[in-house]
Amino acid sequence: MADPDRVAFLRERFNRYVLDGIPRLRRLGYNPFLFMDLVDRYKGAVGATKHLLADPRHTSYGFQRLYELGRLEDSVEFAACLPWFVELFELDEIHEARTRLITHEFPLQVRLDAAAASVPSWVDEL
């Protein structure tokens, strides 16, 4: 069973990671207000992400918008695949996130390798 303090710490870091990217997305011309509604409804970015990944039949408007902007690295699907966040998600959720990214020709492994080359300093606190 996962350590509840560790999970709470990771949830907070995921939330911060996702929400810290919002101003950048707004500067690019995408206001993720629908996603922010999900964050409120599902008590954080992890819950919102799980909700979005629960339906494998479609991608969200936000995912499509990020795809059009060439910014899938800013998607919650990519965030869920980052090695330091994967334990927050079930295997089927990670599989769905990876599938969506790869289906949209996102160079997932290249981006994951690049992210792993600059691991956030807080990972050492785990």
N, C-alpha and C positions, 0 to 999 in steps of 0.2 A: 504494500500500500504506500502511496506517495506521501511524503512529508507535507502536512498542510501549510506549514510556514513557507516551505519552498514553493509550493504551488501558488500561494498568495503573492509571494514575491515576484514570481514569473508572470502572473496575471497582471500585476501592477506594471511591470516592465513592458509587457505586450501592449497594454493600454496606452502607456506613455509613447511607445514606439509608433503606434498607429496614429494617435492623436497629434503627436508632434509633426507629422507629415501633412496635416490638413492645411496649414498656411501655404505651403509650397504648392499643393494642388489648386488652391484658390488662385494663386498667382498664374497658374497655367490655364486658368479658365474653367476649372471644374470645382463646383461647390458640392461636396458630398452630404447634402442635407438629409437625404434619405438614409444614408448610412448612419449619420448622427442620431436620427430617430431610432434606428435599430440599437445603437449603443445605449441609448436611454432605456428602451424597452427591455433589452436583455441584460441590463446591469453591467455593461462594459463591452470592450472591444472583443474579448474572447467569446462571450455569448453571442454577440452580433455575427462574428465570423462563423461560429458553429451553425447558426441559423442559415447563413448564406450557403454554407457547404452542404447543408442537409438535403438539398434538392439537386441531384446530379443531372437533371434534365435541362437545366439552363444556367446561364451566367447572369449576374445582376447587371442592372443599368450601369452601376459604378465600374464594374469590371470592363464592360464594353467601352465605356468612356475612357478609361485608362488605356485600353488597347488602342483606341483611336489616337490618343495622345502619345503613344509609344512609351508609356510609363507603367507597364505591368509590374515593374520592380516596386512600385508604390501600392500594389494591391495587397489586401489581407491574405489572399491566396499565397503570395510569395512570403509574406511575413510568417504564415503558419508553417512554411517549409524550412525556415531558418533553424539551424541545429539547436540553438539555445531556446527555441520556443516549441519544438515538436512535442515535448512531453505534455503540453497543454491540450493536445488534440488526439483523437482516436486515429488508429491506422487508416480507417476508411475515409476520414476527413482529410488526412494528409494526402491520401491517394487521389481524392477528388480535386484537391488544390493543385497537385502536380499535373493531373490530367488536363485540367483547364488551361494551365500555363503552357504545357507542351503542345496541346491542340492549337493554341494560338501562336505557335512558333516562337515562343519565348525561350531564350537560351538558358534554361533553368540551371543546369549543372555548372555552366560557366559563371553565372551570377552567384550561385551558392558557394562556389570555390572562391570567388572574389570576396564575398562576405566573410568566409572563414579566415581569410587572410587578415582581416581587421576585426577580430572579435571584440565586442564591447567590453570595457574594463569591468563592468559590474558582473560579468560572467564568473570572474574569480571569486565573487562573494558567495557563489552557490555552494 
